[in-house]
Amino acid sequence: MVAQRTVVNPVTWSVDMGFNQGELVSGQTRTLYCSGQTAMSVDGKPQHAGDMAAQLALSLDNVEAVLGEAGMSLANLVRLNVYTTDVELLFQHYGVLASRLGAAGVAPATTMLGVTRLAIPGQMVELEGTAVD
């Protein structure tokens, strides 16, 4: 059975920002809960100190790697949590994330949270997602 996704938007302003207010998923056969992904290399070393755009891009690459390992892609994301140590700076580079999600044809329900720090010093953004197929 293939997952059926129904967009739930009682308001539409969020669509312009690249996310839906909600997504109703029915008939899914698999659900993947992705741990938070940051700008870490494959050998576990932090990358791109001080560069929000590069950290955001690599964090998303790492989300895609987890999805790919499960036979999924960004198109399967139904939920995305974005944690950042600098909300204003993240907004300046949010297009990095929005364009990649848009290219995948997806606008997952999204929450952004400003935090005082992430687990690895120097990391400025962490992405945590839920995907279904």
Summary of the structure (lengths in Angstrom):
residues: 133
radius of gyration: 14.6
end to end distance: 8.7
largest distance: 44.2
contacts: 394
relative contact order: 0.26
helix: 31%
strand: 29%
